Amino acid sequence: MASSLDKLKALTSKLEEKLEQKNTLNETSDTSKYKEEESIEKSSLSQEKVSAKKEQKSSDDVRKNNISRVKELYEKLKIFEKSPDFDNIFVYKAMNLSGIGLKEEDFGEVREGKYIQIIAITYEPDKNGKKKAKNVSLGYFGKAETLDEKLKNEIIEFVLRWRYEKAFQNVEHYKDLIARVETPSDTLF
């Protein structure tokens, strides 16, 4: 009986050893699987960061090129005569065209009998302190019928590029506000 008991103990011992080896292999496998997943995740995050940086750089380049072209057109269209400081043209709340369509259905069409103007919109307080919209002409280009096609395109381009830069400025403003919300301190302000 002692021999059967010894055999049973030996078998149990071998079984425990095999189970321990199996558990060690599973743990090693799980660890390497976890490390592999973690590595893939880090790589993915790293690629996202690189992609975001490239996108930011690309966005910065687009913005620089846009602002450069706005400046060119500002000079060429003589907007400086009505608004001498280039940076101040972005203080306006909006910009529009009189006499040329900018909607999808009439884009670039001149309106016969109308005068072509670049109109900036600002809000100023009236005598009661209430804000009212005020139109400011930044450029007058004569009657629609006499407008040169190249000049018409430059006028449209100026307004659209101005709006594009204004959109960049608005995005920055909202990014700043969101950053303040995501990392709140005792107060937001």
C-alpha positions, 0 to 999 in steps of 0.5 A, a space after each residue: 500500500 505504501 508503494 501505491 501511496 508513493 506512486 499516487 504522491 509522485 503522480 500528484 507531484 508531476 501533475 502539479 508541476 505540469 499545471 504550474 508549467 502550464 500556468 507559467 506559460 499562460 501568464 507569459 503568453 498573456 503578458 506578451 499578448 498584453 505587451 504586444 497590445 500595449 505596443 500596438 496601442 502606443 504605436 497607434 497613439 504615436 501615429 495619431 500624434 504625428 498625423 495631428 502634427 502634420 495636419 496642424 502644420 498643413 493647417 498652419 501652412 494653409 493659413 499662412 498662404 491664405 493670410 499672405 494672399 489676403 494681404 496681397 489683395 488688400 493692397 491690390 484692391 486698395 482696401 488700405 484706403 478705407 482701412 489703413 491698418 491691415 490687422 484691423 480688417 479682422 475686427 469686423 464681424 462679417 464681410 459681404 459683397 454688394 452686386 455680386 452673388 456669393 450663394 451657391 445658386 448665384 455664385 459669381 453672378 453680377 447683378 445688372 444695374 447694381 454697384 459693386 462694393 465690399 461691405 464690412 459689418 461691425 456692431 457699434 452702440 447707438 445713443 441708447 447703448 444698444 448694439 446695432 449693425 453698421 455697414 462700412 464700405 471697404 471698396 467701391 468698384 463701380 457698376 456691375 456692367 463695367 466690372 472686369 472679369 479678373 477684378 471681379 474674381 479678385 474681389 470675390 477671392 478677397 472676401 472668401 479668403 477674409 472669411 476663411 481667416 476669420 473662421 481660423 480665428 474663430 476656431 482658435 477662440 473656441 479651442 481656447 475656451 474648450 481648453 479652459 473647460 477641459 482643464 478647469 481650475 477653481 474658476 474658469 476665469 
